[in-house]
Amino acid sequence: MRPGTKLAVLLVSGALVWGLIAMALCWREKPQKKAVRVAQTALYASVDNPESVKVIAVSKPDSVFGRCYIDDEEKMAIALSMMKVNEKVMSQTGDLGGMDFGNPALRELMERQMSSMSAMRSLMSIDAPDSPRKPFSGWKVKIEYEAVSESGTPYRSEYWFITDRDAQCVVSSFEIPLL
């Protein structure tokens, strides 16, 4: 074999190996896309009546650092949403004085609101504004959807899913009822 042929075979085989490695890296699913896919799968597993779910909007995955999942703007938006739900409940029940426990729509709305408030309290961190930023820990995906509860009552909510950094699994999730 000529000396030039040996070198050509080595170069071609090296280029082929590195080309295959580059193709494998390009075809691998990006964590952001995977986070959305994992969140949508978790949504259908989380609701009572998955066949009635109609997804309205899916947010772009957002980075999460440490255990601080909610920023100040999101806290305000959630508080506003909860205030609207609270006003509706209070107006329909006469400030809870005339609560009709037989009304499934109102009862389910109150259950979703109380559950979301509990989740919010557990997820909010009280860090000093000048505290150092925690390391990247995962992805946050919000899915707005409409569904029908088991009792047949239609509702609209936003489900938040926090995944791990590789978007392998959902670390935390909570629902925010919308009007």
C-alpha positions, 0 to 999 in steps of 0.5 A: 500500500502506498504511504499516501493511501494509508493517510487518506484512509485514516483521514476519511475514517476520522472524518466519518467518525467525527461526522457521526458524532456531530450528527448524533449531537445535532439530532439529540432533542434540546432540553427546552423542547423536551421540557415542553413535551414532558410538561404536556404529558404531565398535564394530561396525567394531572387533570381529572378528565384528560380527554376533555383538555383543550390546550390554549397556549404553551409558554416558552420554557424559562430557566429556573435557578435554585428553588426560586421558581417564581419571579416578582412579575409572576407573583403579581400576576398570580396575585391578581388572578387569585384576587379575581377568583376570590371576588367571584367566589365572594360575590356568588356566596354573599361573602361565604355566608350563603355558601351552596355546597351543592354547587359543583362549579363553585366548590371546584373553583374554591378547591382549585384556588385553595390548592394553588394558594397553598402551592404558591406559599410553598414555592415562594422564596424569601431571598434578599434582593442582593443575594447571589444567584443560585445555579441553573436547576431546570425549566419552567413551562406554563400551559393554559388550558380548558377542560371539563371536570368530572362533575361536568363543569367547564373550567379554565386554568394555567398549569405550571410545570418545573422540570429538572435541568435535563427535562427528564421529569417534573420536579414541581407543579401547580395549577392557577385557576383562571376566569 
